[in-house]
Amino acid sequence: MSDYEYPDSALHGAPSAAELVEAVREWLEADVLDGVDGRLRFHTRVAMNMLATVQRELELGPEQERAHRDRLAALGVETERALADAVRAGDFDAREDELIAALRETVVDRLRVANPRYLG
């Protein structure tokens, strides 16, 4: 489980949602996985992967959301839809390097949650 220290003002206290998800995932891995086979084993692995993704989103998501909003603001848009519209309109034709850098950072953040092994 995480070694995260909770501030005295933490609304929900310990354990956090991320720690609860981690505990369920670890239980599936340690106590359930070896006792099942076939389809149930496959679905247990899928559940473990989904819980790992949720855990990473809970842990990384707030900071990633702030960084994403900052990247969009630096590009002069508020939403991904507005960014897509601006790209389609040619507004970034002269700012291609800046756009690609921001998009790359967004993809890396998404992969850190979805499947960090793809970054290696």
N, CA, C and O atoms as a Tinker XYZ file with bonds, in Angstrom:
   480  protein
     1  N      0.836000   -1.178000    0.000000    73     2
     2  CA     0.000000    0.000000    0.000000    64     1     3
     3  C      0.883000    1.244000    0.000000    63     2     4     5
     4  O      2.067000    1.183000    0.330000    81     3
     5  N      0.303000    2.336000   -0.364000    73     3     6
     6  CA     1.018000    3.604000   -0.499000    64     5     7
     7  C      1.515000    4.116000    0.850000    63     6     8     9
     8  O      0.903000    3.858000    1.887000    81     7
     9  N      2.625000    4.839000    0.826000    73     7    10
    10  CA     3.164000    5.460000    2.026000    64     9    11
    11  C      2.711000    6.913000    2.143000    63    10    12    13
    12  O      3.300000    7.682000    2.903000    81    11
    13  N      1.696000    7.289000    1.417000    73    11    14
    14  CA     1.225000    8.667000    1.391000    64    13    15
    15  C      0.819000    9.104000    2.795000    63    14    16    17
    16  O      0.110000    8.387000    3.501000    81    15
    17  N      1.274000   10.277000    3.183000    73    15    18
    18  CA     0.895000   10.861000    4.469000    64    17    19
    19  C     -0.300000   11.785000    4.255000    63    18    20    21
    20  O     -0.262000   12.663000    3.393000    81    19
    21  N     -1.342000   11.592000    5.023000    73    19    22
    22  CA    -2.536000   12.402000    4.885000    64    21    23
    23  C     -2.438000   13.670000    5.718000    63    22    24    25
    24  O     -2.048000   13.625000    6.885000    81    23
    25  N     -2.789000   14.796000    5.122000    73    23    26
    26  CA    -2.857000   16.012000    5.941000    64    25    27
    27  C     -4.011000   15.876000    6.925000    63    26    28    29
    28  O     -4.982000   15.170000    6.654000    81    27
    29  N     -3.910000   16.544000    8.054000    73    27    30
    30  CA    -4.979000   16.481000    9.047000    64    29    31
    31  C     -6.309000   16.955000    8.478000    63    30    32    33
    32  O     -7.369000   16.604000    8.996000    81    31
    33  N     -6.259000   17.754000    7.412000    73    31    34
    34  CA    -7.476000   18.315000    6.840000    64    33    35
    35  C     -8.060000   17.436000    5.732000    63    34    36    37
    36  O     -9.037000   17.839000    5.099000    81    35
    37  N     -7.499000   16.248000    5.474000    73    35    38
    38  CA    -8.001000   15.395000    4.394000    64    37    39
    39  C     -9.466000   15.054000    4.654000    63    38    40    41
    40  O     -9.813000   14.535000    5.715000    81    39
    41  N    -10.309000   15.347000    3.689000    73    39    42
    42  CA   -11.751000   15.165000    3.840000    64    41    43
    43  C    -12.123000   13.723000    4.142000    63    42    44    45
    44  O    -12.882000   13.459000    5.074000    81    43
    45  N    -11.594000   12.790000    3.359000    73    43    46
    46  CA   -11.999000   11.394000    3.501000    64    45    47
    47  C    -11.037000   10.575000    4.336000    63    46    48    49
    48  O    -11.344000    9.432000    4.676000    81    47
    49  N     -9.893000   11.117000    4.674000    73    47    50
    50  CA    -8.949000   10.409000    5.519000    64    49    51
    51  C     -8.396000    9.153000    4.893000    63    50    52    53
    52  O     -8.448000    8.964000    3.678000    81    51
    53  N     -7.867000    8.299000    5.743000    73    51    54
    54  CA    -7.247000    7.060000    5.274000    64    53    55
    55  C     -8.217000    5.905000    5.474000    63    54    56    57
    56  O     -8.994000    5.932000    6.428000    81    55
    57  N     -8.204000    4.917000    4.635000    73    55    58
    58  CA    -7.412000    4.828000    3.404000    64    57    59
    59  C     -8.057000    5.626000    2.284000    63    58    60    61
    60  O     -9.268000    5.845000    2.258000    81    59
    61  N     -7.209000    6.051000    1.364000    73    59    62
    62  CA    -7.702000    6.815000    0.215000    64    61    63
    63  C     -8.364000    5.870000   -0.776000    63    62    64    65
    64  O     -8.245000    4.650000   -0.666000    81    63
    65  N     -9.058000    6.448000   -1.742000    73    63    66
    66  CA    -9.666000    5.636000   -2.806000    64    65    67
    67  C     -8.590000    4.845000   -3.535000    63    66    68    69
    68  O     -8.790000    3.673000   -3.855000    81    67
    69  N     -7.455000    5.474000   -3.800000    73    67    70
    70  CA    -6.364000    4.779000   -4.490000    64    69    71
    71  C     -5.859000    3.601000   -3.659000    63    70    72    73
    72  O     -5.562000    2.539000   -4.205000    81    71
    73  N     -5.763000    3.785000   -2.354000    73    71    74
    74  CA    -5.307000    2.692000   -1.488000    64    73    75
    75  C     -6.331000    1.563000   -1.421000    63    74    76    77
    76  O     -5.951000    0.393000   -1.370000    81    75
    77  N     -7.601000    1.886000   -1.420000    73    75    78
    78  CA    -8.634000    0.850000   -1.430000    64    77    79
    79  C     -8.582000    0.044000   -2.728000    63    78    80    81
    80  O     -8.677000   -1.183000   -2.710000    81    79
    81  N     -8.433000    0.738000   -3.841000    73    79    82
    82  CA    -8.322000    0.068000   -5.130000    64    81    83
    83  C     -7.090000   -0.830000   -5.143000    63    82    84    85
    84  O     -7.146000   -1.971000   -5.602000    81    83
    85  N     -5.980000   -0.307000   -4.636000    73    83    86
    86  CA    -4.742000   -1.087000   -4.587000    64    85    87
    87  C     -4.927000   -2.342000   -3.737000    63    86    88    89
    88  O     -4.448000   -3.413000   -4.111000    81    87
    89  N     -5.607000   -2.227000   -2.613000    73    87    90
    90  CA    -5.827000   -3.373000   -1.736000    64    89    91
    91  C     -6.652000   -4.456000   -2.436000    63    90    92    93
    92  O     -6.339000   -5.641000   -2.317000    81    91
    93  N     -7.685000   -4.069000   -3.155000    73    91    94
    94  CA    -8.502000   -5.048000   -3.882000    64    93    95
    95  C     -7.683000   -5.709000   -4.983000    63    94    96    97
    96  O     -7.760000   -6.922000   -5.174000    81    95
    97  N     -6.900000   -4.913000   -5.709000    73    95    98
    98  CA    -6.067000   -5.461000   -6.777000    64    97    99
    99  C     -5.058000   -6.452000   -6.209000    63    98   100   101
   100  O     -4.866000   -7.535000   -6.761000    81    99
   101  N     -4.411000   -6.076000   -5.095000    73    99   102
   102  CA    -3.436000   -6.972000   -4.476000    64   101   103
   103  C     -4.095000   -8.247000   -3.969000    63   102   104   105
   104  O     -3.504000   -9.323000   -4.067000    81   103
   105  N     -5.300000   -8.152000   -3.431000    73   103   106
   106  CA    -6.031000   -9.332000   -2.981000    64   105   107
   107  C     -6.331000  -10.256000   -4.160000    63   106   108   109
   108  O     -6.148000  -11.470000   -4.065000    81   107
   109  N     -6.789000   -9.683000   -5.261000    73   107   110
   110  CA    -7.051000  -10.515000   -6.442000    64   109   111
   111  C     -5.791000  -11.242000   -6.882000    63   110   112   113
   112  O     -5.822000  -12.429000   -7.206000    81   111
   113  N     -4.681000  -10.513000   -6.888000    73   111   114
   114  CA    -3.417000  -11.099000   -7.336000    64   113   115
   115  C     -2.912000  -12.165000   -6.362000    63   114   116   117
   116  O     -2.469000  -13.229000   -6.797000    81   115
   117  N     -2.970000  -11.905000   -5.072000    73   115   118
   118  CA    -2.380000  -12.808000   -4.086000    64   117   119
   119  C     -3.284000  -13.977000   -3.699000    63   118   120   121
   120  O     -2.800000  -15.086000   -3.472000    81   119
   121  N     -4.599000  -13.733000   -3.624000    73   119   122
   122  CA    -5.482000  -14.756000   -3.072000    64   121   123
   123  C     -6.469000  -15.366000   -4.058000    63   122   124   125
   124  O     -6.967000  -16.467000   -3.823000    81   123
   125  N     -6.758000  -14.689000   -5.132000    73   123   126
   126  CA    -7.780000  -15.173000   -6.055000    64   125   127
   127  C     -7.167000  -15.779000   -7.313000    63   126   128   129
   128  O     -7.570000  -16.863000   -7.736000    81   127
   129  N     -6.220000  -15.109000   -7.902000    73   127   130
   130  CA    -5.699000  -15.482000   -9.222000    64   129   131
   131  C     -5.240000  -16.933000   -9.294000    63   130   132   133
   132  O     -5.565000  -17.635000  -10.252000    81   131
   133  N     -4.499000  -17.387000   -8.307000    73   131   134
   134  CA    -3.987000  -18.764000   -8.352000    64   133   135
   135  C     -5.074000  -19.810000   -8.124000    63   134   136   137
   136  O     -4.864000  -20.988000   -8.416000    81   135
   137  N     -6.227000  -19.401000   -7.609000    73   135   138
   138  CA    -7.306000  -20.344000   -7.336000    64   137   139
   139  C     -8.327000  -20.460000   -8.446000    63   138   140   141
   140  O     -9.310000  -21.190000   -8.310000    81   139
   141  N     -8.113000  -19.757000   -9.535000    73   139   142
   142  CA    -9.064000  -19.806000  -10.647000    64   141   143
   143  C     -8.315000  -20.137000  -11.935000    63   142   144   145
   144  O     -7.100000  -19.966000  -12.032000    81   143
   145  N     -9.064000  -20.609000  -12.904000    73   143   146
   146  CA    -8.430000  -20.880000  -14.197000    64   145   147
   147  C     -9.408000  -20.568000  -15.318000    63   146   148   149
   148  O    -10.559000  -20.200000  -15.084000    81   147
   149  N     -8.921000  -20.723000  -16.530000    73   147   150
   150  CA    -9.751000  -20.505000  -17.698000    64   149   151
   151  C    -10.275000  -19.088000  -17.789000    63   150   152   153
   152  O     -9.561000  -18.106000  -17.584000    81   151
   153  N    -11.561000  -19.031000  -18.107000    73   151   154
   154  CA   -12.205000  -17.738000  -18.318000    64   153   155
   155  C    -12.168000  -16.852000  -17.066000    63   154   156   157
   156  O    -11.932000  -15.647000  -17.159000    81   155
   157  N    -12.401000  -17.457000  -15.901000    73   155   158
   158  CA   -12.398000  -16.688000  -14.658000    64   157   159
   159  C    -11.004000  -16.127000  -14.371000    63   158   160   161
   160  O    -10.890000  -15.013000  -13.859000    81   159
   161  N     -9.955000  -16.865000  -14.686000    73   159   162
   162  CA    -8.589000  -16.359000  -14.509000    64   161   163
   163  C     -8.345000  -15.159000  -15.436000    63   162   164   165
   164  O     -7.765000  -14.153000  -15.028000    81   163
   165  N     -8.797000  -15.286000  -16.682000    73   163   166
   166  CA    -8.653000  -14.180000  -17.636000    64   165   167
   167  C     -9.382000  -12.940000  -17.127000    63   166   168   169
   168  O     -8.831000  -11.840000  -17.149000    81   167
   169  N    -10.610000  -13.116000  -16.671000    73   167   170
   170  CA   -11.393000  -11.973000  -16.191000    64   169   171
   171  C    -10.807000  -11.386000  -14.904000    63   170   172   173
   172  O    -10.910000  -10.182000  -14.667000    81   171
   173  N    -10.201000  -12.225000  -14.083000    73   171   174
   174  CA    -9.527000  -11.721000  -12.884000    64   173   175
   175  C     -8.353000  -10.841000  -13.282000    63   174   176   177
   176  O     -8.141000   -9.785000  -12.687000    81   175
   177  N     -7.588000  -11.264000  -14.283000    73   175   178
   178  CA    -6.472000  -10.443000  -14.770000    64   177   179
   179  C     -6.981000   -9.122000  -15.364000    63   178   180   181
   180  O     -6.383000   -8.069000  -15.145000    81   179
   181  N     -8.075000   -9.185000  -16.106000    73   179   182
   182  CA    -8.664000   -7.964000  -16.663000    64   181   183
   183  C     -9.074000   -7.030000  -15.526000    63   182   184   185
   184  O     -8.816000   -5.828000  -15.589000    81   183
   185  N     -9.704000   -7.568000  -14.500000    73   183   186
   186  CA   -10.127000   -6.750000  -13.362000    64   185   187
   187  C     -8.916000   -6.129000  -12.669000    63   186   188   189
   188  O     -8.953000   -4.960000  -12.284000    81   187
   189  N     -7.844000   -6.903000  -12.509000    73   187   190
   190  CA    -6.631000   -6.375000  -11.886000    64   189   191
   191  C     -6.050000   -5.232000  -12.709000    63   190   192   193
   192  O     -5.631000   -4.217000  -12.152000    81   191
   193  N     -6.022000   -5.388000  -14.022000    73   191   194
   194  CA    -5.519000   -4.325000  -14.895000    64   193   195
   195  C     -6.396000   -3.079000  -14.815000    63   194   196   197
   196  O     -5.887000   -1.958000  -14.794000    81   195
   197  N     -7.700000   -3.273000  -14.771000    73   195   198
   198  CA    -8.608000   -2.133000  -14.665000    64   197   199
   199  C     -8.413000   -1.405000  -13.339000    63   198   200   201
   200  O     -8.410000   -0.174000  -13.303000    81   199
   201  N     -8.253000   -2.151000  -12.258000    73   199   202
   202  CA    -8.028000   -1.532000  -10.955000    64   201   203
   203  C     -6.699000   -0.788000  -10.919000    63   202   204   205
   204  O     -6.600000    0.276000  -10.308000    81   203
   205  N     -5.680000   -1.336000  -11.568000    73   203   206
   206  CA    -4.384000   -0.648000  -11.622000    64   205   207
   207  C     -4.522000    0.670000  -12.377000    63   206   208   209
   208  O     -3.920000    1.675000  -11.997000    81   207
   209  N     -5.315000    0.664000  -13.447000    73   207   210
   210  CA    -5.550000    1.893000  -14.209000    64   209   211
   211  C     -6.292000    2.918000  -13.355000    63   210   212   213
   212  O     -5.927000    4.093000  -13.340000    81   211
   213  N     -7.318000    2.486000  -12.653000    73   211   214
   214  CA    -8.073000    3.392000  -11.775000    64   213   215
   215  C     -7.161000    3.949000  -10.690000    63   214   216   217
   216  O     -7.217000    5.140000  -10.384000    81   215
   217  N     -6.329000    3.106000  -10.110000    73   215   218
   218  CA    -5.400000    3.556000   -9.069000    64   217   219
   219  C     -4.460000    4.628000   -9.607000    63   218   220   221
   220  O     -4.241000    5.650000   -8.957000    81   219
   221  N     -3.902000    4.394000  -10.799000    73   219   222
   222  CA    -2.995000    5.397000  -11.378000    64   221   223
   223  C     -3.736000    6.695000  -11.669000    63   222   224   225
   224  O     -3.186000    7.777000  -11.468000    81   223
   225  N     -4.979000    6.602000  -12.142000    73   223   226
   226  CA    -5.734000    7.827000  -12.414000    64   225   227
   227  C     -6.027000    8.592000  -11.131000    63   226   228   229
   228  O     -5.944000    9.820000  -11.107000    81   227
   229  N     -6.366000    7.882000  -10.075000    73   227   230
   230  CA    -6.620000    8.543000   -8.800000    64   229   231
   231  C     -5.362000    9.223000   -8.275000    63   230   232   233
   232  O     -5.434000   10.321000   -7.722000    81   231
   233  N     -4.220000    8.582000   -8.443000    73   231   234
   234  CA    -2.964000    9.125000   -7.924000    64   233   235
   235  C     -2.409000   10.242000   -8.805000    63   234   236   237
   236  O     -1.919000   11.248000   -8.292000    81   235
   237  N     -2.480000   10.072000  -10.116000    73   235   238
   238  CA    -1.858000   11.014000  -11.045000    64   237   239
   239  C     -2.834000   12.039000  -11.618000    63   238   240   241
   240  O     -2.428000   13.124000  -12.034000    81   239
   241  N     -4.100000   11.697000  -11.639000    73   239   242
   242  CA    -5.101000   12.487000  -12.330000    64   241   243
   243  C     -5.195000   13.952000  -11.963000    63   242   244   245
   244  O     -5.222000   14.794000  -12.861000    81   243
   245  N     -5.246000   14.300000  -10.683000    73   243   246
   246  CA    -5.398000   15.723000  -10.350000    64   245   247
   247  C     -4.262000   16.593000  -10.910000    63   246   248   249
   248  O     -4.516000   17.653000  -11.482000    81   247
   249  N     -3.036000   16.152000  -10.749000    73   247   250
   250  CA    -1.913000   16.933000  -11.283000    64   249   251
   251  C     -1.927000   16.928000  -12.810000    63   250   252   253
   252  O     -1.627000   17.943000  -13.438000    81   251
   253  N     -2.269000   15.802000  -13.398000    73   251   254
   254  CA    -2.347000   15.736000  -14.858000    64   253   255
   255  C     -3.442000   16.652000  -15.393000    63   254   256   257
   256  O     -3.261000   17.289000  -16.430000    81   255
   257  N     -4.559000   16.725000  -14.706000    73   255   258
   258  CA    -5.652000   17.611000  -15.127000    64   257   259
   259  C     -5.195000   19.066000  -15.105000    63   258   260   261
   260  O     -5.476000   19.824000  -16.033000    81   259
   261  N     -4.490000   19.452000  -14.042000    73   259   262
   262  CA    -3.978000   20.833000  -13.963000    64   261   263
   263  C     -3.003000   21.102000  -15.113000    63   262   264   265
   264  O     -3.077000   22.142000  -15.767000    81   263
   265  N     -2.102000   20.170000  -15.349000    73   263   266
   266  CA    -1.119000   20.346000  -16.424000    64   265   267
   267  C     -1.814000   20.419000  -17.780000    63   266   268   269
   268  O     -1.414000   21.195000  -18.647000    81   267
   269  N     -2.848000   19.615000  -17.959000    73   267   270
   270  CA    -3.582000   19.619000  -19.227000    64   269   271
   271  C     -4.286000   20.957000  -19.448000    63   270   272   273
   272  O     -4.235000   21.519000  -20.542000    81   271
   273  N     -4.943000   21.464000  -18.403000    73   271   274
   274  CA    -5.592000   22.770000  -18.511000    64   273   275
   275  C     -4.566000   23.862000  -18.822000    63   274   276   277
   276  O     -4.825000   24.763000  -19.620000    81   275
   277  N     -3.406000   23.768000  -18.183000    73   275   278
   278  CA    -2.342000   24.747000  -18.440000    64   277   279
   279  C     -1.844000   24.662000  -19.883000    63   278   280   281
   280  O     -1.597000   25.688000  -20.516000    81   279
   281  N     -1.699000   23.447000  -20.399000    73   279   282
   282  CA    -1.265000   23.283000  -21.801000    64   281   283
   283  C     -2.289000   23.877000  -22.756000    63   282   284   285
   284  O     -1.936000   24.576000  -23.705000    81   283
   285  N     -3.567000   23.590000  -22.492000    73   283   286
   286  CA    -4.618000   24.149000  -23.356000    64   285   287
   287  C     -4.608000   25.671000  -23.294000    63   286   288   289
   288  O     -4.710000   26.340000  -24.322000    81   287
   289  N     -4.484000   26.217000  -22.086000    73   287   290
   290  CA    -4.469000   27.671000  -21.932000    64   289   291
   291  C     -3.277000   28.286000  -22.663000    63   290   292   293
   292  O     -3.402000   29.342000  -23.282000    81   291
   293  N     -2.126000   27.627000  -22.592000    73   291   294
   294  CA    -0.938000   28.139000  -23.287000    64   293   295
   295  C     -1.149000   28.141000  -24.802000    63   294   296   297
   296  O     -0.556000   28.945000  -25.521000    81   295
   297  N     -1.997000   27.238000  -25.270000    73   295   298
   298  CA    -2.317000   27.196000  -26.703000    64   297   299
   299  C     -3.440000   28.170000  -27.050000    63   298   300   301
   300  O     -3.732000   28.386000  -28.226000    81   299
   301  N     -4.069000   28.757000  -26.036000    73   299   302
   302  CA    -5.115000   29.746000  -26.267000    64   301   303
   303  C     -6.507000   29.172000  -26.411000    63   302   304   305
   304  O     -7.389000   29.810000  -26.986000    81   303
   305  N     -6.713000   27.957000  -25.888000    73   303   306
   306  CA    -8.035000   27.330000  -25.946000    64   305   307
   307  C     -8.399000   26.815000  -24.553000    63   306   308   309
   308  O     -7.538000   26.672000  -23.685000    81   307
   309  N     -9.687000   26.542000  -24.359000    73   307   310
   310  CA   -10.136000   26.055000  -23.051000    64   309   311
   311  C    -10.433000   24.569000  -23.035000    63   310   312   313
   312  O    -10.369000   23.932000  -21.983000    81   311
   313  N    -10.757000   24.007000  -24.198000    73   311   314
   314  CA   -11.165000   22.607000  -24.242000    64   313   315
   315  C    -10.473000   21.891000  -25.400000    63   314   316   317
   316  O     -9.940000   22.518000  -26.315000    81   315
   317  N    -10.498000   20.571000  -25.333000    73   315   318
   318  CA    -9.954000   19.788000  -26.444000    64   317   319
   319  C    -10.779000   20.004000  -27.710000    63   318   320   321
   320  O    -10.238000   20.012000  -28.815000    81   319
   321  N    -12.082000   20.177000  -27.546000    73   319   322
   322  CA   -12.953000   20.441000  -28.712000    64   321   323
   323  C    -12.528000   21.740000  -29.383000    63   322   324   325
   324  O    -12.431000   21.807000  -30.608000    81   323
   325  N    -12.275000   22.772000  -28.582000    73   323   326
   326  CA   -11.831000   24.058000  -29.138000    64   325   327
   327  C    -10.476000   23.913000  -29.813000    63   326   328   329
   328  O    -10.221000   24.534000  -30.845000    81   327
   329  N     -9.612000   23.097000  -29.235000    73   327   330
   330  CA    -8.306000   22.857000  -29.856000    64   329   331
   331  C     -8.480000   22.161000  -31.198000    63   330   332   333
   332  O     -7.863000   22.553000  -32.188000    81   331
   333  N     -9.306000   21.143000  -31.233000    73   331   334
   334  CA    -9.543000   20.426000  -32.492000    64   333   335
   335  C    -10.108000   21.364000  -33.549000    63   334   336   337
   336  O     -9.697000   21.319000  -34.708000    81   335
   337  N    -11.048000   22.210000  -33.151000    73   335   338
   338  CA   -11.633000   23.170000  -34.098000    64   337   339
   339  C    -10.574000   24.132000  -34.619000    63   338   340   341
   340  O    -10.544000   24.448000  -35.809000    81   339
   341  N     -9.702000   24.597000  -33.722000    73   339   342
   342  CA    -8.648000   25.533000  -34.122000    64   341   343
   343  C     -7.649000   24.864000  -35.059000    63   342   344   345
   344  O     -7.183000   25.479000  -36.018000    81   343
   345  N     -7.325000   23.619000  -34.783000    73   343   346
   346  CA    -6.410000   22.882000  -35.672000    64   345   347
   347  C     -7.035000   22.733000  -37.046000    63   346   348   349
   348  O     -6.380000   22.962000  -38.063000    81   347
   349  N     -8.327000   22.342000  -37.075000    73   347   350
   350  CA    -9.022000   22.190000  -38.360000    64   349   351
   351  C     -9.085000   23.502000  -39.129000    63   350   352   353
   352  O     -9.022000   23.514000  -40.359000    81   351
   353  N     -9.208000   24.596000  -38.402000    73   351   354
   354  CA    -9.308000   25.911000  -39.040000    64   353   355
   355  C     -7.945000   26.432000  -39.505000    63   354   356   357
   356  O     -7.864000   27.471000  -40.159000    81   355
   357  N     -6.886000   25.712000  -39.167000    73   355   358
   358  CA    -5.553000   26.136000  -39.590000    64   357   359
   359  C     -4.891000   27.123000  -38.653000    63   358   360   361
   360  O     -3.853000   27.696000  -38.985000    81   359
   361  N     -5.488000   27.329000  -37.469000    73   359   362
   362  CA    -4.948000   28.304000  -36.531000    64   361   363
   363  C     -3.573000   27.932000  -35.986000    63   362   364   365
   364  O     -2.872000   28.788000  -35.447000    81   363
   365  N     -3.182000   26.677000  -36.119000    73   363   366
   366  CA    -1.894000   26.230000  -35.584000    64   365   367
   367  C     -0.888000   25.911000  -36.675000    63   366   368   369
   368  O      0.161000   25.328000  -36.400000    81   367
   369  N     -1.195000   26.283000  -37.904000    73   367   370
   370  CA    -0.268000   25.993000  -38.996000    64   369   371
   371  C      1.112000   26.604000  -38.751000    63   370   372   373
   372  O      2.127000   26.005000  -39.107000    81   371
   373  N      1.154000   27.771000  -38.157000    73   371   374
   374  CA     2.428000   28.437000  -37.900000    64   373   375
   375  C      2.977000   28.100000  -36.509000    63   374   376   377
   376  O      4.063000   28.549000  -36.141000    81   375
   377  N      2.226000   27.309000  -35.741000    73   375   378
   378  CA     2.638000   26.951000  -34.379000    64   377   379
   379  C      2.730000   25.439000  -34.222000    63   378   380   381
   380  O      2.462000   24.896000  -33.151000    81   379
   381  N      3.105000   24.782000  -35.282000    73   379   382
   382  CA     3.094000   23.317000  -35.302000    64   381   383
   383  C      3.973000   22.709000  -34.205000    63   382   384   385
   384  O      3.552000   21.762000  -33.540000    81   383
   385  N      5.175000   23.233000  -34.007000    73   383   386
   386  CA     6.071000   22.677000  -32.992000    64   385   387
   387  C      5.467000   22.778000  -31.597000    63   386   388   389
   388  O      5.545000   21.836000  -30.809000    81   387
   389  N      4.871000   23.913000  -31.299000    73   387   390
   390  CA     4.227000   24.120000  -30.000000    64   389   391
   391  C      3.058000   23.160000  -29.813000    63   390   392   393
   392  O      2.883000   22.582000  -28.740000    81   391
   393  N      2.268000   22.995000  -30.857000    73   391   394
   394  CA     1.125000   22.097000  -30.809000    64   393   395
   395  C      1.576000   20.656000  -30.597000    63   394   396   397
   396  O      1.030000   19.951000  -29.749000    81   395
   397  N      2.561000   20.222000  -31.358000    73   395   398
   398  CA     3.040000   18.842000  -31.245000    64   397   399
   399  C      3.600000   18.582000  -29.858000    63   398   400   401
   400  O      3.351000   17.520000  -29.286000    81   399
   401  N      4.344000   19.518000  -29.307000    73   399   402
   402  CA     4.896000   19.345000  -27.961000    64   401   403
   403  C      3.777000   19.175000  -26.931000    63   402   404   405
   404  O      3.854000   18.306000  -26.063000    81   403
   405  N      2.750000   19.997000  -27.032000    73   403   406
   406  CA     1.627000   19.910000  -26.092000    64   405   407
   407  C      0.876000   18.592000  -26.261000    63   406   408   409
   408  O      0.510000   17.955000  -25.273000    81   407
   409  N      0.649000   18.186000  -27.493000    73   407   410
   410  CA    -0.048000   16.927000  -27.737000    64   409   411
   411  C      0.772000   15.740000  -27.245000    63   410   412   413
   412  O      0.220000   14.785000  -26.700000    81   411
   413  N      2.070000   15.798000  -27.431000    73   411   414
   414  CA     2.948000   14.723000  -26.961000    64   413   415
   415  C      2.859000   14.598000  -25.433000    63   414   416   417
   416  O      2.761000   13.491000  -24.902000    81   415
   417  N      2.892000   15.722000  -24.743000    73   415   418
   418  CA     2.782000   15.694000  -23.277000    64   417   419
   419  C      1.446000   15.097000  -22.844000    63   418   420   421
   420  O      1.382000   14.350000  -21.868000    81   419
   421  N      0.392000   15.426000  -23.565000    73   419   422
   422  CA    -0.922000   14.880000  -23.245000    64   421   423
   423  C     -0.946000   13.376000  -23.444000    63   422   424   425
   424  O     -1.480000   12.649000  -22.606000    81   423
   425  N     -0.381000   12.907000  -24.530000    73   423   426
   426  CA    -0.343000   11.463000  -24.798000    64   425   427
   427  C      0.474000   10.747000  -23.727000    63   426   428   429
   428  O      0.076000    9.682000  -23.254000    81   427
   429  N      1.598000   11.314000  -23.346000    73   427   430
   430  CA     2.428000   10.702000  -22.303000    64   429   431
   431  C      1.645000   10.613000  -20.993000    63   430   432   433
   432  O      1.683000    9.581000  -20.323000    81   431
   433  N      0.942000   11.673000  -20.624000    73   431   434
   434  CA     0.129000   11.633000  -19.404000    64   433   435
   435  C     -0.939000   10.551000  -19.490000    63   434   436   437
   436  O     -1.174000    9.832000  -18.519000    81   435
   437  N     -1.575000   10.433000  -20.627000    73   435   438
   438  CA    -2.613000    9.402000  -20.789000    64   437   439
   439  C     -2.015000    8.011000  -20.683000    63   438   440   441
   440  O     -2.612000    7.125000  -20.070000    81   439
   441  N     -0.844000    7.807000  -21.272000    73   439   442
   442  CA    -0.204000    6.493000  -21.191000    64   441   443
   443  C      0.267000    6.177000  -19.779000    63   442   444   445
   444  O      0.259000    5.014000  -19.375000    81   443
   445  N      0.676000    7.185000  -19.024000    73   443   446
   446  CA     1.082000    6.953000  -17.631000    64   445   447
   447  C     -0.070000    6.350000  -16.822000    63   446   448   449
   448  O      0.158000    5.618000  -15.859000    81   447
   449  N     -1.281000    6.655000  -17.211000    73   447   450
   450  CA    -2.453000    6.096000  -16.543000    64   449   451
   451  C     -2.889000    4.804000  -17.233000    63   450   452   453
   452  O     -3.048000    3.779000  -16.570000    81   451
   453  N     -3.078000    4.835000  -18.513000    73   451   454
   454  CA    -3.630000    3.686000  -19.226000    64   453   455
   455  C     -2.708000    2.468000  -19.200000    63   454   456   457
   456  O     -3.140000    1.356000  -18.898000    81   455
   457  N     -1.431000    2.693000  -19.521000    73   455   458
   458  CA    -0.479000    1.580000  -19.528000    64   457   459
   459  C      0.935000    2.127000  -19.614000    63   458   460   461
   460  O      1.463000    2.306000  -20.711000    81   459
   461  N      1.555000    2.394000  -18.473000    73   459   462
   462  CA     2.881000    3.003000  -18.469000    64   461   463
   463  C      3.946000    2.148000  -19.159000    63   462   464   465
   464  O      4.991000    2.672000  -19.545000    81   463
   465  N      3.706000    0.867000  -19.320000    73   463   466
   466  CA     4.685000    0.013000  -20.022000    64   465   467
   467  C      4.881000    0.445000  -21.468000    63   466   468   469
   468  O      5.935000    0.192000  -22.053000    81   467
   469  N      3.884000    1.088000  -22.045000    73   467   470
   470  CA     4.017000    1.551000  -23.428000    64   469   471
   471  C      5.026000    2.694000  -23.563000    63   470   472   473
   472  O      5.464000    3.014000  -24.668000    81   471
   473  N      5.391000    3.308000  -22.431000    73   471   474
   474  CA     6.360000    4.407000  -22.476000    64   473   475
   475  C      7.799000    3.898000  -22.491000    63   474   476   477
   476  O      8.719000    4.647000  -22.819000    81   475
   477  N      7.993000    2.652000  -22.144000    73   475   478
   478  CA     9.348000    2.086000  -22.044000    64   477   479
   479  C      9.919000    1.672000  -23.314000    63   478   480
   480  O     11.048000    1.184000  -23.353000    81   479
